[in-house]
Amino acid sequence: MANPAPSRSGNTPDLSGAFRSRIARPPSKWQRGSDIAFRWVAHAFGAGVVLLLLAVVIEVMRHASSAIGAYGLSFLTGSVWDANRSTFGVLPHIVGTLYTSLIALVIGGFLGITVALVLSQGFLHRRWELVMKNVIELLAAIPSVVYGLWGIFVMIPVLRAQVASLSKQFGNFPLFSTSLNGPGILPAGAVLAIMILPTVTAISREAMAAVPPRLAAAAYGLGATRWEVIFKVTLPTAAGGIFGALVLGLGRAFGETMALAMLVGNSNSFGWSLFSPGNTLAALLANHFPEAGAIEVSALMYAAAVLLSITLVLNVIGSLIMQRATSGLRGLK
């Protein structure tokens, strides 16, 4: 058997040819077959997700077709929901859904991005960072009904005590025109903000942690301070991921049912005051489906189709805004 060729130094054999021959080998039949099978499985799962979405939409629209034909667009502009008179309108529920979700997004988005910033930029010791991260993630494991009970027995009494003076001083301002006597828009939005906090925090933290360290090092080399690096380098570079976190949090807020059904007040009227009761589309579905007749079921499925459409439209708009916001940052990654 021939000895390996000596290296340039003349002391050790040159094994690079053997390694190159192994790397340059063509794929085997098993490797080619497994690669083709994996691609087919991936395509099948992708097609399955699309077909599942289409099946949900078709089923919802099939059950809502009679209500769509009977009420048309007046269903979207009406304010009365009376099954006894077969009169249905979801305008207060649409506005209530958008209002509570916006409150949750403002509060939960601000807190989530702030917590993500603290966790990803070395403000805490590694041990406390891990503890805080686990606590935030555990919030996602709490059942929705537990959030609702906590809101009833803790959030509403605390808010009622705090907003009494606020309502007296700013009673002429529409947002504070009434007093908080029980469930209402603000308690629902505040609890909803806590529920979307883990989603916003986790995705924003990953987006900030993925920013290339050389960008921050270059900024520090040019004399930037820590906060200048955060606000002018880290946050703009991670803007796509942060915005994606906000979009996912907003989608979670739209679909939340049980906690809102317990906290929003379930009133078929809408007021701009943060302390007034209201209703949402998801809470409407949860409260009326168990005892609904055939006519009301069709109207409720129409409301479900409206909720599905709002969620789809806002997610599409969010994706377009995110793509435009990150188009100039792709060269940095």
Phi, psi and omega in degrees: 000133183288141177285152176299147181297139180292153179283180181295331179281343178084002183255322185241148180289152179267108181260007184295328179296320178296317179295320180295323180293325177291317181292324185277001182295140176292154180296146179283171178298321179296319179295317177296318180295318179293323178295316179295319180296319180296319179296319179295319179295317179298316178295323180294317179294320177299315177295325179296321178296317179296316180295323178296317177298316178297321179296320178296314181297316181296318181294318179297314181292329179295317179285336181269356187299320181293320178290323178297318179291328183279323188249334178060217181284345176296338176297328182278341183252352179281156183240005183247132174237098183226104182291332181293326179259006181054043178243122186224135175208143188238016180301314178298328181286324177295312180295320178297321177298313180294322184292309180295323179292323178294317177300314179297321181292320180295311182288306183293325178294315179297313180294319182296316179293322178296314179296319178298322178295317180296321184285334187256349186248017173075027178282338183244157170297151184305322181293314180289329175297318179294319179297313181296320179298316180293322179295317179297319180292328179293336177299330180287342182271352181283129180298152183298323182293330177292320174300319179297315179295319178297321178295322181291315188268344181239304187295312184296313177299320179295314180294322180299320179291327185277328187268356180299312179289326179296320179292327179290321184281327184238034183297334180281346179279131187304326183290342182233030188283345179233165178265155181272109180257349182181216178302147182191186184295314184295313176300320179296316179294322180293315178293322178296326177297321178293325183288329179269354182302315180299321180296310181296318183294312185297313183288321178295321179297317179296322179294320179289322180291337181277355178294128182303129181300334182295334177293314178295321179297320179294321179293318177297323178295332178274001176098013180287148175277175182297315182289329175294321177296318181296311188276337183251348180238302188293306183295315177297323180290324180269012186300323180298312179294322179295317179294323175298321176297320179293322178295316178294321176296321178294321176297322176296321180294321179299320186271353182293136189239297195294314181298319179291322178299331180272337191244339189279340178108339177053046176258134181277022174233162182231136174230148183286346179295137179293342184260000181273152176287158179207202179202162177230165180296318180294319178294323176301314180297317182293324185279330188257340185296320185301327184245017185280143172274185185298318181293316181290328177299317178297320178294322179293324176291328173296318177296322177296322178295322177296315179297318178297320180293318179298315180298317180295314182297315181293326177292322177295315178299317178298320179295319179294318178296320181296319178296320180291323182290331183258002183296327180275356184253001185292332180287349182274346187264000000 
